[in-house]
């Protein structure tokens, strides 16, 4: 059984969905700027979790929200002299482009906050009717003293929250400093961003957006809610309060949070010069697959220290994995017509690796143990190959297992790349020149192919090529 660490209980618990398909909600981007690599650690973790649940046979319905109205988006749009939609569309498009580059599987729905105002209004009305929300001159607020369980996720008690403590990102009038905004009445700073309804002219608070959208698409109770640890308090705490106070039902069964990303051992900050968007990293020439691998290679509950040295090492690792699969494919193809005694050791190696892989990943997605296991298996297989003890059937077992695992990690190229007829002719010509010991001319062809992004590798089994 898969066990996940539940932030609510602070322990690992066996996971099973409440109904048929897993209902999973992930806090998505606020589209006022390009997403940074810290954001993508959280999104890649959610992708890893989804893919592993699917690997283990679960069906999922995944929702990730798009926050396209809040203080930051409004301020950004006004500074840019654009409408809110024009401004947020630009960064939403960029976000989906980045998801594709990192091979993050698309959720079933990406609801935008601006398209779900009606659901938010209904939720706020319910809270007003129950006497848990109240109006002021500035807006409508949630009274946390009316929700006895406030603090159960972050393990803060209301009495521990001193007056003036930073509970929410708003600076509006309220009865108590700890109360948070559900609806903000229109002010001059909002410009032309507002909605008029029975609550009054204004816009939603940040926290209410997730509660309303998750409820619409996943129901009152979610199986899994993910996000970074920075969202535990106050955002997720406030989600629980407003959701459970309005429905009377448990909001989330498993809260699963991803730890911070550090850069060069320090918190990422523009003032420190260590703040990078995904685009900043890729513009330096790094492979998106290497970024993906690095961001998922450390256990999600451990801090990950991002450096360009570690990214370079990740790039080399991804390249070696791709080379290994390519090499095994080539060798299996060559050996399939040869009468070779079946290798009994390789199937045993693969079977043991698969059993341990599932054991480690079932234990709260322990990639820190699962990934070294894969590399250990590769080393053992390589020894059998180098000793010329491998056969086509056993190598296919190895390839199939790695490609099965790749459905989770998605760092290996699985689409067949082809050369042009001219490029194939050049490789054949080079082979002929080498047989004739005309190495200078052969090297000139290698250099020409390299310019075209085609790298050659001479192996005991013949020349192999790959695209850089």
C-alpha positions as CSV (number, residue, x, y, z in Angstrom):
1,X,0.0,0.0,0.0
2,X,1.2,3.5,-0.8
3,X,2.0,5.6,2.3
4,X,2.0,9.4,2.2
5,X,3.1,11.8,4.9
6,X,0.0,13.7,6.0
7,X,0.8,17.2,7.2
8,X,-2.4,17.2,9.2
9,X,-1.4,14.2,11.4
10,X,2.3,14.6,10.9
11,X,2.8,10.9,10.1
12,X,2.8,8.5,7.2
13,X,-0.6,7.0,6.5
14,X,-1.8,4.3,4.1
15,X,-3.5,6.0,1.1
16,X,-6.8,4.9,-0.4
17,X,-9.2,7.2,-2.3
18,X,-12.6,7.9,-0.7
19,X,-14.4,7.0,-3.9
20,X,-13.2,5.5,-7.2
21,X,-10.8,8.0,-8.7
22,X,-8.4,10.0,-6.7
23,X,-9.5,13.6,-6.2
24,X,-6.3,15.7,-6.2
25,X,-6.0,19.5,-6.0
26,X,-2.8,21.4,-6.5
27,X,-2.2,25.1,-5.8
28,X,-1.3,26.6,-9.1
29,X,0.4,29.8,-10.2
30,X,-0.5,33.4,-9.7
31,X,0.0,34.7,-13.2
32,X,1.7,38.0,-12.7
33,X,5.2,36.9,-13.7
34,X,7.2,34.0,-15.1
35,X,7.2,31.0,-12.7
36,X,10.6,30.4,-11.0
37,X,12.4,27.2,-10.3
38,X,11.1,27.0,-6.8
39,X,7.5,27.0,-8.1
40,X,8.4,24.2,-10.5
41,X,9.8,22.0,-7.8
42,X,6.3,22.0,-6.3
43,X,4.6,21.4,-9.7
44,X,7.0,18.6,-10.6
45,X,6.4,17.0,-7.2
46,X,2.6,17.0,-7.9
47,X,3.4,15.5,-11.3
48,X,5.5,12.8,-9.8
49,X,2.8,12.0,-7.3
50,X,0.1,11.8,-10.0
51,X,2.3,9.6,-12.2
52,X,3.2,7.2,-9.4
53,X,-0.4,6.8,-8.4
54,X,-1.3,6.0,-12.0
55,X,1.7,3.6,-12.1
56,X,0.2,1.8,-9.2
57,X,-3.2,1.5,-11.0
58,X,-5.2,4.5,-9.6
59,X,-7.3,6.8,-11.7
60,X,-7.2,10.5,-11.0
61,X,-9.0,13.7,-11.5
62,X,-6.5,16.5,-10.9
63,X,-7.3,20.2,-10.7
64,X,-4.8,23.0,-10.6
65,X,-6.1,26.6,-10.2
66,X,-4.9,29.7,-12.0
67,X,-4.9,32.8,-9.8
68,X,-5.6,35.6,-12.2
69,X,-7.0,38.2,-9.8
70,X,-5.3,39.4,-6.6
71,X,-3.2,42.3,-5.5
72,X,-0.2,41.3,-7.5
73,X,-2.0,40.8,-10.8
74,X,-4.0,44.0,-10.5
75,X,-0.9,46.0,-9.7
76,X,1.1,44.4,-12.5
77,X,-1.7,45.1,-15.1
78,X,-2.0,48.7,-14.1
79,X,1.8,49.2,-14.2
80,X,1.9,47.6,-17.7
81,X,-1.1,49.7,-18.9
82,X,-3.0,46.5,-19.8
83,X,-6.3,45.1,-18.9
84,X,-6.2,42.4,-16.3
85,X,-7.0,39.7,-18.8
86,X,-4.3,40.9,-21.3
87,X,-1.7,40.9,-18.5
88,X,-2.5,37.6,-17.0
89,X,-3.0,35.8,-20.3
90,X,0.6,36.5,-21.2
91,X,1.9,34.8,-18.1
92,X,-0.6,32.0,-18.2
93,X,0.5,31.2,-21.7
94,X,4.1,31.2,-20.5
95,X,3.2,28.9,-17.7
96,X,1.7,26.3,-20.0
97,X,4.7,26.6,-22.3
98,X,7.0,25.9,-19.3
99,X,4.9,22.9,-18.2
100,X,5.3,21.4,-21.7
101,X,9.1,21.9,-21.6
102,X,9.3,20.1,-18.3
103,X,6.9,17.3,-19.5
104,X,4.5,17.9,-16.7
105,X,1.3,16.1,-17.4
106,X,-1.7,18.4,-17.8
107,X,-4.4,18.4,-15.1
108,X,-8.0,17.6,-16.1
109,X,-9.0,21.2,-15.4
110,X,-7.1,24.5,-14.8
111,X,-9.9,26.8,-13.5
112,X,-9.3,30.5,-13.5
113,X,-10.4,32.5,-10.5
114,X,-12.0,35.2,-12.6
115,X,-14.3,32.6,-14.2
116,X,-15.6,31.3,-10.8
117,X,-16.7,34.5,-9.0
118,X,-20.3,33.1,-8.7
119,X,-19.0,30.0,-6.8
120,X,-17.0,32.3,-4.4
121,X,-20.0,34.5,-3.8
122,X,-22.2,31.5,-2.9
123,X,-19.5,30.3,-0.4
124,X,-19.2,33.7,1.2
125,X,-23.0,34.0,1.5
126,X,-23.1,30.7,3.3
127,X,-20.5,31.9,5.8
128,X,-22.4,35.2,6.4
129,X,-25.6,33.2,7.0
130,X,-23.8,31.1,9.6
131,X,-22.4,34.2,11.4
132,X,-18.8,33.1,10.7
133,X,-18.2,36.0,8.3
134,X,-18.9,39.7,8.8
135,X,-18.9,43.0,6.8
136,X,-16.8,46.1,7.4
137,X,-16.3,49.3,5.4
138,X,-13.5,47.6,3.5
139,X,-14.9,44.1,2.8
140,X,-16.1,40.8,4.2
141,X,-13.9,38.9,6.6
142,X,-13.8,35.4,8.1
143,X,-13.9,35.4,11.9
144,X,-11.4,32.8,12.9
145,X,-12.5,32.8,16.6
146,X,-15.8,31.3,15.3
147,X,-13.9,28.3,13.9
148,X,-12.8,26.1,16.8
149,X,-10.4,24.0,14.8
150,X,-8.4,26.9,13.3
151,X,-4.7,26.0,13.3
152,X,-5.1,22.3,13.2
153,X,-3.0,22.0,10.0
154,X,-0.2,24.3,11.0
155,X,-0.5,23.3,14.6
156,X,-0.9,26.9,15.7
157,X,-3.5,27.7,18.4
158,X,-5.5,30.9,18.0
159,X,-4.2,32.1,21.4
160,X,-0.6,31.8,20.0
161,X,-1.5,34.3,17.2
162,X,-0.6,37.7,18.7
163,X,-2.5,40.8,17.6
164,X,-0.9,42.1,14.5
165,X,0.5,38.8,13.5
166,X,0.9,38.2,9.7
167,X,-2.0,35.9,9.0
168,X,-3.0,37.1,5.6
169,X,-1.6,39.3,2.8
170,X,-4.2,42.0,3.2
171,X,-4.1,45.4,5.0
172,X,-7.8,46.0,5.4
173,X,-10.0,46.9,8.4
174,X,-11.3,44.0,10.4
175,X,-12.4,43.2,13.9
176,X,-9.3,41.2,14.8
177,X,-5.9,41.2,13.2
178,X,-6.1,37.4,12.6
179,X,-9.2,37.5,10.5
180,X,-8.8,37.2,6.8
181,X,-10.5,38.8,3.8
182,X,-13.1,36.8,1.8
183,X,-14.3,39.7,-0.3
184,X,-12.6,43.1,-0.8
185,X,-14.7,46.1,-1.6
186,X,-13.6,48.2,-4.6
187,X,-10.9,50.8,-4.0
188,X,-9.2,53.2,-6.3
189,X,-6.1,50.9,-6.5
190,X,-8.3,48.2,-8.1
191,X,-9.0,50.4,-11.2
192,X,-11.5,48.7,-13.4
193,X,-11.2,45.3,-11.7
194,X,-14.4,44.5,-9.8
195,X,-17.6,42.5,-9.8
196,X,-21.0,43.8,-8.7
197,X,-23.3,41.3,-6.8
198,X,-25.2,41.0,-3.6
199,X,-22.0,41.1,-1.6
200,X,-21.2,44.5,-3.0
201,X,-18.9,45.9,-5.6
202,X,-15.5,44.3,-5.2
203,X,-13.3,41.3,-5.8
204,X,-12.5,38.0,-4.0
205,X,-9.8,37.5,-1.4
206,X,-7.0,35.1,-2.3
207,X,-7.9,32.2,0.0
208,X,-11.6,31.9,-1.0
209,X,-10.6,31.2,-4.7
210,X,-9.2,27.7,-4.0
211,X,-12.0,26.6,-1.7
212,X,-14.6,27.6,-4.3
213,X,-12.9,26.0,-7.3
214,X,-11.8,22.8,-5.6
215,X,-15.4,22.3,-4.4
216,X,-16.9,22.8,-7.8
217,X,-14.7,20.3,-9.6
218,X,-13.9,17.8,-6.8
219,X,-16.7,18.0,-4.3
220,X,-16.8,18.9,-0.6
221,X,-14.0,16.4,0.4
222,X,-10.7,16.0,-1.5
223,X,-8.4,13.0,-1.3
224,X,-5.2,14.9,-1.7
225,X,-4.2,18.6,-1.6
226,X,-0.6,19.5,-2.5
227,X,1.5,22.7,-2.4
228,X,4.7,24.1,-1.0
229,X,5.3,24.2,2.7
230,X,5.1,28.0,2.5
231,X,1.4,27.6,1.8
232,X,0.6,25.7,5.0
233,X,0.0,28.9,6.9
234,X,-2.0,30.9,6.3
235,X,-3.3,29.9,2.9
236,X,-4.1,26.2,3.5
237,X,-5.2,26.9,7.1
238,X,-7.6,29.5,5.7
239,X,-8.9,27.1,3.0
240,X,-9.8,24.6,5.7
241,X,-11.5,27.1,7.8
242,X,-13.8,28.6,5.1
243,X,-14.5,25.2,3.5
244,X,-15.3,23.2,6.6
245,X,-17.2,26.1,8.2
246,X,-19.5,26.4,5.1
247,X,-20.1,22.7,4.4
248,X,-19.6,21.0,7.8
249,X,-17.6,18.3,6.1
250,X,-13.9,17.4,6.2
251,X,-12.2,19.4,3.5
252,X,-9.0,17.3,2.7
253,X,-8.0,13.8,3.8
254,X,-4.3,14.0,2.9
255,X,-2.3,17.3,2.9
256,X,1.0,16.7,1.1
257,X,3.5,19.5,1.1
258,X,6.8,19.9,-0.7
259,X,9.8,21.5,1.0
260,X,11.6,24.7,-0.1
261,X,14.1,25.0,-2.9
262,X,17.4,26.7,-2.0
263,X,19.8,28.2,-4.5
264,X,23.5,27.9,-3.6
265,X,22.4,27.1,-0.1
266,X,20.3,30.2,0.4
267,X,16.7,31.2,0.0
268,X,16.0,32.4,-3.5
269,X,15.9,36.1,-3.7
270,X,16.3,38.8,-6.4
271,X,18.3,40.9,-4.0
272,X,20.8,38.0,-3.6
273,X,21.1,37.5,-7.3
274,X,20.1,33.8,-7.1
275,X,16.5,34.1,-8.4
276,X,15.9,32.1,-11.6
277,X,12.9,31.5,-13.7
278,X,12.8,28.3,-15.7
279,X,13.4,30.5,-18.8
280,X,16.6,32.0,-17.2
281,X,17.9,28.4,-16.7
282,X,17.1,27.2,-20.2
283,X,18.6,30.3,-21.8
284,X,21.9,29.1,-20.4
285,X,21.6,26.1,-22.6
286,X,20.5,23.5,-20.1
287,X,18.2,20.6,-21.1
288,X,14.7,20.8,-19.6
289,X,14.9,17.0,-18.9
290,X,17.9,17.8,-16.7
291,X,16.0,20.4,-14.8
292,X,13.1,18.0,-14.4
293,X,15.4,15.3,-13.1
294,X,17.2,17.6,-10.6
295,X,14.0,19.0,-9.2
296,X,12.6,15.5,-8.5
297,X,15.8,13.7,-7.5
298,X,15.6,14.7,-3.8
299,X,12.8,13.5,-1.5
300,X,10.0,16.0,-1.6
301,X,10.0,16.6,2.1
302,X,13.7,17.5,2.1
303,X,15.1,20.9,1.1
304,X,16.7,20.8,-2.3
305,X,19.8,22.9,-3.0
306,X,19.9,24.0,-6.6
307,X,23.3,24.8,-8.1
308,X,24.5,25.0,-11.7
309,X,27.0,22.3,-10.8
310,X,24.3,20.0,-9.7
311,X,22.3,20.8,-12.8
312,X,25.3,19.9,-15.0
313,X,25.6,16.6,-13.1
314,X,21.9,16.0,-13.7
315,X,22.4,16.7,-17.4
316,X,25.2,14.1,-17.5
317,X,23.0,11.6,-15.6
318,X,20.1,12.0,-18.0
319,X,22.4,11.7,-21.0
320,X,23.9,8.4,-19.6
321,X,20.4,7.0,-19.1
322,X,19.4,7.8,-22.6
323,X,22.6,6.4,-23.9
324,X,22.1,3.2,-21.9
325,X,18.6,2.6,-23.3
326,X,19.8,3.4,-26.8
327,X,22.7,1.0,-26.4
328,X,20.5,-1.8,-25.1
329,X,18.1,-1.3,-27.9
330,X,20.9,-1.5,-30.5
331,X,22.4,-4.5,-28.9
332,X,19.1,-6.4,-28.5
333,X,18.4,-5.8,-32.2
334,X,21.8,-7.2,-33.1
335,X,21.5,-10.2,-30.8
336,X,18.0,-11.3,-31.7
337,X,19.1,-13.4,-34.7
338,X,22.0,-15.0,-32.8
339,X,21.8,-18.3,-31.0
340,X,22.9,-17.3,-27.5
341,X,22.2,-19.1,-24.3
342,X,19.5,-17.4,-22.3
343,X,20.9,-15.2,-19.5
344,X,19.3,-16.2,-16.2
345,X,21.0,-13.6,-14.1
346,X,19.6,-10.4,-15.8
347,X,15.9,-11.4,-15.3
348,X,16.7,-11.9,-11.6
349,X,18.4,-8.5,-11.5
350,X,15.4,-6.8,-13.1
351,X,12.9,-8.6,-10.9
352,X,14.7,-7.6,-7.7
353,X,15.1,-4.0,-8.9
354,X,11.4,-3.7,-9.6
355,X,10.3,-5.1,-6.3
356,X,12.6,-2.8,-4.3
357,X,11.7,0.2,-6.6
358,X,8.0,-0.2,-5.7
359,X,8.8,-0.8,-2.0
360,X,10.7,2.5,-1.9
361,X,8.3,4.6,-3.9
362,X,5.3,3.2,-1.9
363,X,7.0,4.6,1.1
364,X,6.1,8.3,0.7
365,X,7.7,8.5,-2.8
366,X,11.2,7.9,-1.6
367,X,13.1,8.7,-4.8
368,X,16.3,9.1,-2.8
369,X,16.4,5.3,-2.5
370,X,14.5,4.4,-5.7
371,X,16.7,6.3,-8.2
372,X,20.1,4.8,-7.0
373,X,18.5,1.4,-7.2
374,X,17.9,2.0,-11.0
375,X,21.5,3.0,-11.5
376,X,22.7,0.0,-9.5
377,X,20.7,-2.3,-11.8
378,X,22.2,-0.6,-14.8
379,X,25.7,-1.3,-13.5
380,X,24.9,-5.0,-13.0
381,X,23.4,-5.3,-16.5
382,X,26.4,-3.6,-18.0
383,X,28.8,-6.1,-16.4
384,X,26.8,-9.0,-18.0
385,X,26.9,-7.2,-21.3
386,X,30.6,-6.5,-21.1
387,X,31.2,-10.2,-20.3
388,X,29.2,-11.0,-23.5
389,X,26.6,-13.0,-21.4
390,X,23.5,-11.0,-22.5
391,X,20.9,-12.2,-24.9
392,X,18.2,-10.2,-26.7
393,X,15.3,-11.4,-24.6
394,X,16.9,-10.5,-21.3
395,X,17.9,-7.1,-22.6
396,X,14.3,-6.4,-23.6
397,X,13.3,-7.1,-20.0
398,X,15.8,-4.4,-18.9
399,X,14.6,-1.9,-21.5
400,X,10.9,-2.5,-20.7
401,X,11.4,-2.0,-17.0
402,X,13.3,1.3,-17.5
403,X,10.7,2.5,-19.9
404,X,8.0,1.5,-17.4
405,X,9.8,3.6,-14.7
406,X,10.2,6.4,-17.2
407,X,6.4,6.8,-17.3
408,X,6.9,8.2,-13.8
409,X,10.1,10.3,-14.3
410,X,9.8,11.0,-18.0
411,X,13.4,11.9,-18.7
412,X,14.2,9.4,-21.4
413,X,13.5,10.0,-25.1
414,X,11.1,7.5,-26.3
415,X,10.2,8.9,-29.7
416,X,12.3,7.5,-32.5
417,X,14.6,10.0,-34.1
418,X,15.5,9.7,-37.7
419,X,18.4,10.8,-39.9
420,X,18.1,12.2,-43.4
421,X,19.2,10.0,-46.3
422,X,22.2,12.4,-46.7
423,X,23.2,12.0,-43.0
424,X,22.9,8.2,-43.2
425,X,25.1,8.3,-46.3
426,X,27.7,10.4,-44.5
427,X,27.8,7.9,-41.6
428,X,28.2,5.0,-44.1
429,X,30.9,6.9,-45.9
430,X,32.8,7.5,-42.7
431,X,32.7,3.8,-41.8
432,X,34.2,3.0,-45.2
433,X,36.9,5.6,-44.7
434,X,37.8,4.1,-41.3
435,X,38.1,0.6,-42.8
436,X,40.4,2.1,-45.3
437,X,42.3,3.8,-42.5
438,X,41.7,7.2,-44.0
439,X,41.1,8.7,-40.5
440,X,41.6,12.3,-41.4
441,X,38.7,12.3,-43.9
442,X,36.6,10.2,-41.5
443,X,37.2,12.8,-38.7
444,X,36.1,15.6,-41.1
445,X,32.8,13.8,-41.6
446,X,32.4,13.4,-37.8
447,X,33.0,17.1,-37.4
448,X,30.4,17.9,-40.1
449,X,27.8,15.7,-38.4
450,X,28.6,17.3,-35.1
451,X,27.8,20.8,-36.6
452,X,24.4,19.4,-37.5
453,X,23.8,18.2,-34.0
454,X,24.6,14.5,-34.6
455,X,27.1,12.9,-32.3
456,X,28.8,9.6,-33.2
457,X,30.0,6.9,-30.8
458,X,32.2,4.0,-32.0
459,X,31.4,0.9,-30.0
460,X,32.5,-2.8,-30.2
461,X,29.0,-3.4,-31.7
462,X,29.4,-0.7,-34.4
463,X,28.8,3.1,-34.7
464,X,26.0,4.6,-32.8
465,X,24.5,8.1,-33.2
466,X,22.4,10.5,-31.1
467,X,21.2,14.0,-31.6
468,X,22.7,16.6,-29.3
